[in-house]
Amino acid sequence: YGEMSSLSPDVVARSIAALAPYVRPRRLERIDEVLSRRTGRARFLFENPSNPSNVWACLRTLDSFGVQHADVIVDPGEYDGKAAVMQKRGMRTAMGSAVWMTVRQFGSADEAL
């Protein structure tokens, strides 16, 4: 997600212009309508979740309420052995479920703040 959030406005504008001919006008209106209703006034933070499935469910709920921003802290030191691998894999899956949201991942609380 870091790569997507760091795209320059010029790259975003050129990408939209390149894809626009392939999107029907009514669909584009609907996308604009939905995105205009999102709120940036709230931000949610998940710190070292023990179950990535719960994060996924929470992100879906936040998305359904129009919340735009969520942050996730995954401190690798909090997970050992196989749990660490499963946790990281699960978090990537959970974060991928919120494609319309701005989800940032951090390695520590200090980085997030």
N, C-alpha and C positions, 0 to 999 in steps of 0.2 A: 504494500500500500504506500510505502514511502516514495516509490518511483512515480506513482500516479499523482500523489499530492504535490510533487515537486515539478510537474510539467509546467512549462511556461504558458502564459495566456495565448501566445502566438501559436504554439504547437496545438493547443486545444482548439483554437479557432480554425486552424487549417484542417484538423481532423474532422471537425463538425462539417466544414464546407465540403470535404471529400465524401462524407457519408450521407449528407442531406439528400442527394438525388435518389437514394435507395429507401427513404422513409416516406411513407404516405403522409400527406398534409394533416389528416385527422389524427394520425398517430403522434405526429410531432406536436400538435396542439395539446393532446392529452399528456404527453411527457412534460411539456412546459407548465401545464395546469397543476399537475401533481407536484412537481419540483417547487413551484411557487408557494405551495402550502406548507412546506417543511419549515421547521423552526431551528434556528441556530442559538436560541436563548438558553438551551439546557445542554449540558455535556455530562455523560455518564462514564464512570471509570470502574473497570474490573481489575482487581489486583490479585495475581496468582490464583486464578480459579482452579479448584480441585477437579472440576468436571467440565470439560469444554462443551459438552452438550447443553449444559445450563447456560453458558454464554451464548450459544447459538440461539436458544429459545428466547433469551433476553433481547438479543439483537433483532430478532424477528418482531418481537413485541414493540421495541422502540421504533423500528421502521414503520410498523402499522400505525403508530401514533404520530408519525411525521418528525421524529427526532432525527436530526442530521448527524450529530457528533457523538462518537463513543471512543474511549481510549482503553487499551488493554495493557496491563503490565504483566509480563511473564519473566520473572527472575529465574534464570537457569539454576541458580544455587538452591532454589526451593524444591527441586525435583531430583531424585536419584535414580540411577540405573534405567530399567525399562520404562519406569514411570515418566522419566524425562523425555524419552523418545516419543512415547504415546501422547504426552501432554503437548509437546511442540507440534506434532502432526495433527492432533485434535484441534489446537488453537488455529492452525492455518485453515482447517476445514470450517471451523466456526466463523472465522473472519470472512471467508469467501462467501458465506451465505448472505452477507449484507452488502451487496454490490451497489446499492443506491445510497448507502451511508458513507460518511467520512469516518473511517475507523483507523486509528493510529495505534501502533504497537511500540511499547517501550520495554527496556530491560530492567528498569528500576523506577521507584517512585520519584527519585531525584530527577531522572530524565523526563518524566511525565510532567513534573511541576516546572 
